């Protein structure tokens, strides 16, 4: 063999070594090699050791590594602690910041950081970078809408800066995704734009004959004033004269909710009348945040016995006497400012509920409207055509939360807050027009969009739509259901940290009973998957305390956990509760329930009861092969132990004949052979018949 010749196998190895980036050590630095194998944790340490660790490139590399490690909080810490760079480096820093905020679930801040990054990019680079970021088009759409709704609810000095941010986000949206939505909303919020930029909106769908007459609006205002005093019977009488069935049903539902916290169970009247927004209001339950407590809607402190007695005393008086009593109290030098405010608000509510609009108007113009109970704010808006901004809370966050509710309810009462950009509340249109109405004709209408997304989600639920609902409608039951859907999906996929993230975004104590059950159910399953059995048991006990129906699969898993912990009686209670509800279960689950009931009885040394369950299972569910045959095998062991060898063999023979798994066949055959050995050879002439010993 010549030394300058290369063996063919060795040559192939050398070629592979040169071709494979992981093996070509002479062409890669250690950092490049680590990057190839995505050893991000080690790579970050290498960057930190560099002599130029504080250089912009090194800082950005470290931030990128933490994003690759799914640690956006650490990446953001590096980015925010770093002073601004120049030019392209600053664009990268801001872009990484946007990605970090997106990783933390804060889409609004992510979009604002991306927007700032765009200031350091060319138009071509903006289109390339923004267009290639996954799902950024839908995020941009939803964040801008949420910012716009917040802008509508803002009446403070920060409104101008909000408008500036809106315009910046809009500008990027039009530049990257030049579609009907961006052009149309641009013409809505900047009506002075050039004619060629504005596109003609889709022809409007004419609403049905207006349901709410002027006198109906006044009666609704009186009813809301009465509710502020917790005079529910008076309010019910006031709305009972509303002429249209849908209108009457809607406001009766409002009264019921404010009294009990429960939304209406039947929405057929809205569906049959094609009242899309009224149906969406309740189907998405915009009032969900008030399910546990409606104290903010009523005048005074409902839990104060002194206030209740004072209020009730005034309500027993004639309107003139009550007004005189209030004026006498107000003339006292000893009352506090708080009491004085309460009395003035009471005078407004009493006069308005009694239909004395002149006195009520005087009272309305002399009080601080932003501190009134919600019922009185709405009553004043309807009775005196007040602008919503005049009654919103001073706190921007509180104003944002209340604004969509007041907007919807004022529209339902006959006064539209945004007639130019939103469909009338009582617009009647077929459900198949929802997409056109919400995306082309009224793209800024919150309730129409809610209705359209509910329609889509009911037909084909998806993680993508659940994410959008959870972000954009986070203050409604539809948004909460979106978070629960995401949590459920994450737990099923064993992405437990992500599941916990979604659950922690929900204010569980404020949830209505049905949503609280769904939250506890997801939390229980998350804890079981995490191996925290004791915590799961505590959560499950909270589930049972709600009195709501428990999901059957969760009940089964907890029953098996109780059996595992040798708490057999508790396990049997859970399984028997499942068996009582078997009509709602599949036959496979019914068969499994009987099997575990048998197992529980056998563990408690009740072989007779165990046999009952095993044999009933084998007889009733022969098609559920795995459970039926396993039950027959278990039953055969009991019969064998009792010396009932023939019965045991018959059961085992069926198992051998029907078992799909080789192991099951072999185990059953082995038991048959063991039983034959116990029985010995039959005596000559012996028959399977009754034997008389004497």
C-alpha positions in Angstrom: 0.0 0.0 0.0 1.4 3.4 -1.0 1.5 6.1 1.7 0.1 8.7 -0.7 -2.9 6.6 -1.5 -6.1 7.0 0.6 -8.2 4.0 1.6 -11.7 4.4 0.1 -13.5 4.1 3.5 -11.1 6.7 5.0 -11.7 9.0 2.1 -15.5 8.8 2.7 -15.0 9.6 6.3 -12.9 12.6 5.5 -15.5 13.9 3.0 -18.2 13.6 5.6 -16.1 15.4 8.2 -15.6 18.3 5.8 -19.2 18.4 4.8 -20.7 18.2 8.3 -20.6 21.5 10.0 -20.6 19.9 13.4 -17.4 18.0 12.6 -15.5 20.6 10.7 -13.7 22.0 13.7 -11.1 23.8 11.7 -13.8 26.0 10.1 -15.8 26.7 13.2 -15.2 28.6 16.4 -16.4 27.1 19.6 -19.2 29.6 19.7 -20.3 28.6 16.1 -20.1 24.9 17.1 -22.3 25.5 20.2 -24.7 27.4 18.0 -24.9 24.6 15.5 -25.9 22.2 18.2 -28.2 24.8 19.9 -26.4 24.6 23.2 -27.7 28.0 24.0 -27.0 27.9 27.8 -23.3 27.3 27.1 -23.2 29.8 24.3 -24.5 32.6 26.6 -21.6 31.9 29.0 -19.1 32.1 26.1 -20.5 35.4 25.0 -20.3 36.7 28.6 -16.6 35.7 28.9 -15.6 37.7 25.8 -13.4 40.7 26.4 -15.9 42.7 24.4 -18.9 41.5 26.3 -20.3 45.0 26.7 -20.0 45.7 22.9 -23.4 46.1 21.2 -23.0 43.0 19.1 -22.2 40.9 22.2 -25.1 42.3 24.2 -27.5 41.6 21.3 -26.1 38.1 20.9 -26.7 37.4 24.6 -30.3 38.7 24.5 -30.9 36.5 21.4 -29.5 33.4 23.3 -32.0 34.0 26.1 -34.8 34.2 23.6 -33.6 30.9 22.2 -33.6 29.4 25.7 -37.3 30.6 26.1 -36.3 33.0 28.8 -37.8 36.3 27.5 -37.6 37.9 30.9 -33.8 37.6 31.0 -33.5 38.8 27.5 -35.6 41.8 28.3 -33.5 42.5 31.4 -30.4 42.8 29.2 -32.2 44.9 26.5 -33.8 47.3 28.9 -30.6 47.8 30.9 -28.8 48.7 27.7 -28.7 52.4 26.5 -30.0 53.0 23.0 -27.7 52.2 20.1 -27.4 53.8 16.7 -29.0 52.9 13.5 -29.3 49.2 12.6 -28.1 48.1 16.0 -30.9 50.0 17.7 -33.4 48.5 15.3 -32.2 45.0 16.3 -32.3 45.9 20.1 -35.9 47.2 19.8 -36.9 44.2 17.7 -35.5 41.8 20.2 -37.4 43.7 22.9 -40.6 43.3 20.9 -40.0 39.5 20.7 -39.3 39.4 24.4 -42.5 41.1 25.3 -44.4 38.8 22.9 -42.8 35.8 24.6 -44.0 37.2 28.0 -47.6 37.4 26.5 -47.7 41.3 26.5 -48.8 41.9 22.9 -49.4 45.6 23.3 -45.9 46.4 24.5 -44.5 44.0 21.9 -46.2 46.0 19.1 -45.0 49.3 20.5 -41.4 48.0 20.6 -41.7 46.7 17.0 -43.1 50.1 16.0 -40.2 51.9 17.5 -37.8 49.5 15.7 -39.4 50.4 12.4 -38.1 54.0 12.7 -34.6 52.6 12.1 -35.5 50.5 9.1 -36.0 51.2 5.4 -39.5 50.6 3.9 -38.2 47.4 2.2 -36.7 46.1 5.4 -39.9 46.9 7.3 -42.0 44.8 4.9 -39.5 42.0 5.0 -39.0 41.9 8.8 -42.6 42.4 9.8 -44.0 40.2 7.1 -41.8 37.3 8.1 -42.6 37.4 11.8 -45.1 34.6 12.6 -48.8 35.7 13.0 -47.7 39.3 13.3 -50.5 40.5 10.9 -53.3 39.3 13.2 -51.5 40.5 16.3 -51.0 44.0 14.7 -54.8 44.0 13.9 -55.9 43.0 17.4 -53.5 45.3 19.3 -54.5 48.3 17.2 -58.2 47.6 17.9 -57.6 47.2 21.6 -55.6 50.5 21.6 -58.4 52.2 19.7 -61.1 51.0 22.1 -58.9 52.2 25.0 -58.4 55.6 23.2 -62.2 55.9 22.9 -62.6 55.4 26.7 -59.8 57.9 27.6 -60.8 61.4 28.5 -57.6 62.4 30.3 -54.6 64.4 29.3 -52.9 61.2 27.9 -55.4 61.0 25.1 -53.2 62.9 22.6 -50.2 60.6 23.2 -52.5 57.6 22.7 -53.6 59.0 19.4 -50.0 59.4 18.4 -49.3 55.8 19.2 -52.4 54.7 17.3 -51.2 56.6 14.2 -47.7 55.0 14.4 -49.1 51.5 14.7 -51.6 52.2 11.9 -48.9 53.6 9.7 -46.8 50.4 9.9 -50.0 48.3 9.4 -50.8 50.1 6.2 -47.2 49.9 5.0 -46.8 46.1 5.6 -50.3 44.7 5.2 -52.1 47.1 2.8 -55.6 45.7 3.0 -59.2 46.8 3.4 -59.1 46.9 7.2 -56.1 49.3 7.5 -57.4 51.6 4.8 -60.9 51.7 6.2 -59.9 52.4 9.8 -57.5 55.0 8.6 -60.3 56.9 7.0 -62.4 56.6 10.2 -59.9 58.0 12.6 -58.2 60.4 10.2 -61.1 61.7 8.1 -59.0 64.4 6.6 -56.8 62.1 4.6 -56.5 62.3 0.8 -59.4 61.0 -1.2 -57.3 58.4 -3.0 -56.2 56.8 0.3 -59.8 56.2 1.4 -61.7 53.2 0.0 -65.5 53.2 -0.3 -66.9 51.1 2.5 -69.3 48.2 1.8 -72.9 49.3 1.4 -74.5 49.3 4.8 -77.1 46.8 5.8 -80.2 48.7 6.9 -81.2 47.9 10.4 -84.8 46.9 11.2 -87.3 49.4 12.3 -85.8 51.0 15.5 -87.0 49.0 18.5 -86.5 51.8 21.1 -88.9 54.8 21.1 -88.1 58.0 23.1 -90.6 57.0 25.8 -89.0 53.5 26.0 -85.6 55.2 26.6 -87.1 57.2 29.5 -88.7 54.1 31.1 -85.4 52.3 30.9 -83.6 55.2 32.5 -86.2 55.2 35.3 -85.8 51.5 35.8 -82.0 51.8 36.1 -82.4 54.6 38.6 -84.8 52.3 40.6 -82.3 49.5 40.5 -79.6 51.8 41.9 -81.8 51.9 45.0 -82.3 48.1 44.7 -86.0 48.6 44.0 -86.2 45.6 41.7 -89.9 45.2 41.7 -90.4 48.8 40.7 -87.8 48.4 37.9 -89.5 45.3 36.7 -92.9 47.1 36.4 -91.2 50.0 34.5 -89.7 47.8 31.8 -92.8 45.5 31.6 -94.5 48.0 29.3 -91.7 47.9 26.7 -93.5 46.9 23.5 -91.0 44.7 21.7 -90.3 41.2 22.9 -86.6 41.3 22.3 -86.3 44.7 24.0 -88.3 43.5 27.0 -86.3 40.3 27.2 -83.0 42.1 27.1 -83.8 44.5 29.9 -85.5 41.9 32.0 -82.2 39.9 31.7 -80.3 43.0 32.9 -82.6 43.2 35.9 -82.2 39.5 36.7 -78.4 39.7 36.4 -78.1 42.7 38.7 -80.2 41.0 41.2 -78.7 37.5 41.0 -75.5 37.6 39.0 -76.9 35.1 36.5 -77.0 35.7 32.8 -80.1 34.5 30.8 -80.2 30.8 30.0 -82.2 31.2 26.8 -81.1 33.6 24.0 -83.6 32.3 21.4 -85.5 35.6 21.2 -82.4 37.4 20.0 -81.4 34.6 17.6 -84.8 34.4 16.1 -84.9 38.1 15.6 -81.4 38.2 14.1 -80.3 40.7 16.8 -76.7 39.9 16.5 -75.3 42.4 19.0 -77.9 41.6 21.7 -77.1 37.9 21.4 -73.3 38.6 21.5 -73.7 40.7 24.6 -75.1 37.8 26.6 -73.4 34.9 24.8 -70.1 36.5 25.5 -71.4 37.9 28.8 -69.8 41.3 29.0 -71.1 41.6 32.5 -69.0 38.5 33.7 -66.7 40.7 35.9 -69.7 41.5 38.0 -71.0 38.0 38.4 -69.8 37.7 42.0 -70.6 41.2 43.2 -72.7 44.0 41.8 -72.0 46.5 44.6 -70.6 49.0 42.1 -74.0 49.2 40.4 -76.0 50.2 43.6 -76.2 53.4 45.6 -74.4 53.3 49.0 -73.0 50.2 50.7 -75.4 47.2 50.3 -73.7 45.5 53.3 -74.2 48.4 55.6 -77.2 47.9 57.9 -77.4 51.6 58.8 -77.5 52.7 55.2 -80.1 50.0 54.3 -82.4 51.2 57.2 -81.9 54.9 56.2 -82.7 54.1 52.5 -85.7 52.0 53.3 -87.1 54.8 55.6 -86.8 57.3 52.8 -88.4 54.9 50.3 -91.5 54.5 52.5 -92.2 58.3 52.3 -94.0 60.2 49.6 -91.6 61.8 47.0 -92.3 65.2 48.5 -91.6 64.1 52.1 -88.5 62.2 51.0 -87.2 65.2 49.2 -87.8 67.4 52.2 -86.0 64.9 54.5 -83.0 64.9 52.2 -82.9 68.7 52.1 -83.1 68.9 55.9 -80.1 66.5 56.1 -78.1 68.4 53.5 -78.7 71.6 55.5 -77.0 70.2 58.6 -73.5 71.4 59.4 -72.6 68.1 61.0 -72.8 65.7 58.0 -69.6 64.6 56.3 -68.8 65.3 52.7 -69.2 61.6 52.0 -72.7 61.6 53.4 -73.6 64.8 51.6 -72.6 63.2 48.3 -74.6 60.1 49.1 -77.7 62.1 49.8 -77.4 64.2 46.6 -77.0 60.9 44.6 -80.0 59.5 46.4 -82.1 62.6 45.5 -81.1 62.0 41.8 -82.0 58.3 41.9 -85.3 58.9 43.7 -86.5 61.7 41.5 -85.4 60.0 38.3 -87.0 56.6 39.2 -90.3 58.5 40.0 -90.3 60.2 36.6 -89.5 63.7 38.0 -87.1 64.6 35.2 -87.0 68.3 36.0 -85.7 67.7 39.6 -83.5 64.9 38.4 -81.9 67.2 35.7 -81.1 69.8 38.3 -79.5 67.1 40.6 -77.7 65.6 37.6 -76.0 68.8 36.7 -74.8 69.5 40.3 -73.0 66.2 41.1 -69.8 64.4 40.2 -71.0 62.0 37.6 -67.8 59.9 37.5 -68.4 58.6 41.0 -72.0 57.5 40.7 -73.0 53.9 40.9 -73.1 52.3 37.4 -76.9 52.1 37.3 -77.2 55.9 37.8 -74.5 56.7 35.3 -76.4 54.7 32.7 -79.7 56.2 33.8 -78.3 59.7 33.4 -76.8 59.0 30.0 -80.2 57.8 28.7 -82.4 60.4 30.4 -80.2 63.4 29.6 -78.3 62.3 26.5 -75.0 62.7 28.3 -71.7 61.9 26.6 -70.2 58.7 28.0 -66.9 60.4 28.7 -68.6 62.6 31.3 -69.6 59.6 33.4 -66.4 57.5 33.1 -64.2 56.9 36.2 -61.0 59.1 36.5 -58.8 56.0 36.4 -58.0 55.1 32.8 -58.0 51.3 33.7 -61.4 51.5 35.3 -62.7 53.7 32.4 -61.5 51.2 29.9 -63.2 48.3 31.7 -66.5 50.1 32.0 -66.6 51.8 28.6 -67.7 48.8 26.5 -70.5 48.0 28.9 -71.9 51.5 29.0 -71.5 51.7 25.2 -73.5 48.6 24.7 -76.2 49.3 27.3 -76.7 52.9 26.1 -77.2 51.5 22.6 -79.6 48.9 23.9 -81.5 51.8 25.6 -81.8 53.8 22.4 -78.8 56.1 22.5 -75.9 55.1 20.3 -72.4 56.2 21.4 -70.7 55.8 18.0 -73.3 56.0 15.2 -70.7 56.7 12.5 -68.4 53.7 13.3 -70.6 51.1 14.9 -73.8 49.4 13.9 -77.0 50.3 15.8 -77.4 47.9 18.8 -80.7 46.6 17.5 -79.5 46.0 14.0 -81.2 42.9 12.6 -79.3 40.9 10.1 -78.9 37.2 9.3 -76.0 35.4 10.9 -74.4 34.7 7.5 -73.8 38.5 7.2 -71.7 38.7 10.3 -68.4 38.4 8.5 -69.2 41.3 6.2 -70.7 43.4 8.9 -67.8 43.0 11.3 -64.9 43.0 8.9 -65.9 45.2 6.0 -68.7 47.5 7.1 -68.1 48.1 10.8 -64.5 47.0 11.5 -64.4 49.1 14.8 -67.6 47.6 16.3 -66.6 45.6 19.3 -69.8 43.6 19.8 -70.1 42.7 16.1 -66.5 41.4 16.1 -67.3 39.4 19.3 -70.4 37.9 17.6 -68.4 36.9 14.5 -65.6 35.3 16.5 -68.1 33.4 18.7 -69.7 32.1 15.5 -66.3 31.0 14.2 -65.2 29.4 17.4 -68.5 27.5 17.8 -68.1 26.0 14.3 -64.3 25.3 14.5 -62.5 26.0 17.8 -58.8 26.5 17.4 -55.8 27.6 19.4 -55.2 30.6 17.1 -58.7 32.0 17.6 -58.6 31.2 21.3 -55.5 33.3 21.7 -57.1 36.2 19.9 -60.2 36.0 22.0 -58.2 35.8 25.2 -56.3 38.9 24.3 -59.0 41.1 22.7 -62.0 40.1 24.9 -60.2 39.4 28.2 -63.0 41.1 30.2 -65.8 38.8 28.9 -66.7 35.2 29.4 -65.8 34.5 25.8 -62.3 35.7 26.5 -62.1 33.7 29.7 -63.3 30.6 27.8 -60.5 31.3 25.3 -57.9 31.2 28.1 -59.5 28.0 29.5 -59.3 26.4 26.0 -55.6 27.3 25.8 -54.9 26.0 29.3 -56.7 22.7 28.4 -54.8 22.4 25.2 -51.4 23.0 26.9 -52.1 20.5 29.7 -53.1 17.8 27.2 -49.8 18.5 25.3 -47.9 18.2 28.6 -46.8 21.9 28.2 -47.5 22.4 31.9 -45.7 25.8 32.3 -47.7 27.2 29.5 -50.9 25.8 31.0 -50.1 27.5 34.3 -49.4 30.8 32.5 -52.9 30.8 31.0 -54.6 29.8 34.2 -52.8 32.5 36.2 -54.1 35.2 33.9 -57.6 34.5 35.1 -59.0 36.1 38.2 -60.5 32.9 39.6 -62.3 34.3 42.7 -64.3 36.7 40.5 -65.5 33.9 38.1 -69.1 32.9 37.8 -69.8 29.3 39.0 -69.6 27.6 35.6 -66.4 29.2 34.6 -64.9 28.7 38.1 -65.6 24.9 37.7 -63.8 24.9 34.3 -60.8 26.8 35.9 -60.6 24.4 38.8 -60.9 21.4 36.5 -58.0 22.6 34.4 -55.9 23.3 37.5 -56.7 19.9 38.9 -55.4 18.2 35.8 -52.4 20.4 35.6 -51.5 19.5 39.2 -52.0 15.8 38.5 -49.7 16.0 35.4 -47.1 17.8 37.5 -47.1 15.0 40.1 -48.6 17.3 42.8 -51.3 14.8 44.0 -51.9 16.4 47.4 -52.5 19.8 45.8 -54.7 18.2 43.2 -56.9 16.7 45.9 -57.3 20.0 47.6 -58.3 21.7 44.3 -60.7 18.8 43.5 -62.4 19.3 46.9 -63.0 23.0 45.9 -64.5 21.7 42.7 -67.0 19.5 44.5 -67.9 22.4 46.8 -69.1 24.5 43.9 -72.1 22.2 43.4 -71.5 22.4 39.6 -71.4 19.2 37.4 -67.8 17.7 37.5 -66.3 16.7 34.2 -66.4 12.9 34.0 -62.8 12.3 33.0 -61.6 14.4 35.9 -63.8 12.5 38.3 -62.4 9.2 37.0 -58.8 10.3 37.4 -59.5 11.5 40.9 -61.2 8.2 41.7 -58.1 6.3 40.6 -55.9 8.6 42.6 -58.1 7.8 45.7 -57.7 4.1 45.0 -53.9 4.6 44.6 -53.9 6.3 48.0 -55.9 3.4 49.4 -58.9 5.7 50.1 -61.2 3.1 48.6 -64.5 4.3 50.0 -63.9 7.8 48.7 -63.0 6.4 45.3 -66.1 4.3 45.2 -68.3 7.4 45.9 -66.7 9.1 42.9 -67.1 6.1 40.7 -70.7 5.6 41.7 -71.4 9.2 40.9 -70.0 8.5 37.5 -72.2 5.5 37.1 -75.3 7.5 38.0 -74.5 9.8 35.1 -73.6 7.0 32.7 -76.2 8.1 30.2 -73.9 11.0 29.2 -70.9 8.6 28.9 -69.6 6.4 26.1 -70.0 2.7 26.4 -66.2 2.4 26.8 -66.2 4.7 29.7 -69.3 2.9 31.2 -67.4 -0.4 31.0 -64.3 1.2 32.5 -66.3 2.6 35.4 -67.7 -0.8 36.2 -64.2 -2.3 36.1 -62.8 0.1 38.6 -65.8 -0.3 40.8 -65.0 -4.0 40.9 -61.4 -3.3 41.6 -62.3 -1.1 44.5 -64.6 -3.7 46.1 -61.9 -6.3 45.7 -59.3 -4.1 47.3 -61.8 -3.6 50.2 -62.1 -7.4 50.5 -65.6 -7.6 49.2 -65.2 -10.3 46.5 -69.0 -10.8 46.2 -69.5 -7.2 45.2 -66.5 -7.2 43.0 -67.9 -10.3 41.2 -71.2 -8.4 40.6 -69.4 -5.6 38.9 -67.0 -7.8 36.9 -69.8 -10.1 35.6 -72.2 -7.3 34.8 -69.4 -5.6 32.8 -68.6 -8.8 30.9 -72.3 -9.4 30.1 -73.4 -5.9 29.4 -70.4 -4.7 27.4 -68.9 -7.6 25.4 -67.9 -5.2 22.7 -65.5 -3.3 25.0 -63.0 -6.1 24.6 -60.2 -4.9 26.9 -62.5 -4.2 29.8 -64.8 -7.1 29.4 -62.0 -9.7 29.1 -60.0 -8.2 32.0 -63.1 -8.3 34.1 -63.6 -12.0 33.2 -60.0 -12.8 34.1 -60.4 -11.0 37.5 -63.7 -12.9 38.1 -62.0 -16.2 37.2 -59.4 -15.6 39.9 -62.2 -15.2 42.5 -63.9 -18.4 41.4 -60.6 -20.3 41.3 -59.9 -19.2 44.9 -63.3 -20.4 45.9 -62.8 -23.8 44.2 -65.3 -23.1 41.5 -62.9 -24.4 38.9 -65.3 -25.1 36.0 -66.7 -21.6 36.2 -63.2 -20.2 36.3 -62.1 -22.3 33.3 -65.2 -21.2 31.3 -64.4 -17.6 31.9 -60.7 -18.1 31.0 -61.5 -20.0 27.9 -63.4 -17.0 26.6 -60.4 -14.8 27.4 -58.1 -17.1 25.5 -60.5 -17.2 22.5 -61.1 -13.4 22.3 -58.0 -11.7 23.6 -56.2 -9.5 21.1 -52.9 -9.5 23.0 -50.6 -12.4 23.1 -49.7 -11.8 26.8 -53.3 -11.9 27.8 -53.9 -15.2 26.0 -50.8 -16.7 27.6 -51.8 -15.5 31.1 -55.3 -17.0 30.8 -54.0 -20.3 29.3 -51.5 -20.6 32.2 -54.4 -20.2 34.7 -56.4 -22.9 32.9 -53.4 -25.3 33.2 -52.9 -24.4 36.8 -56.6 -25.1 37.5 -56.4 -28.4 35.6 -53.5 -29.4 37.9 -55.5 -28.6 40.9 -58.5 -30.6 39.7 -56.4 -33.7 38.9 -57.5 -36.4 36.4 -61.3 -37.0 36.4 -62.4 -40.4 37.8 -63.7 -42.9 35.3 -67.3 -42.4 34.7 -67.4 -39.1 36.6 -69.9 -36.7 35.2 -70.5 -33.0 35.8 -73.6 -33.6 37.9 -74.9 -33.1 41.3 -73.2 -35.5 43.7 -75.1 -37.1 46.7 -72.5 -37.8 49.4 -74.9 -40.2 51.2 
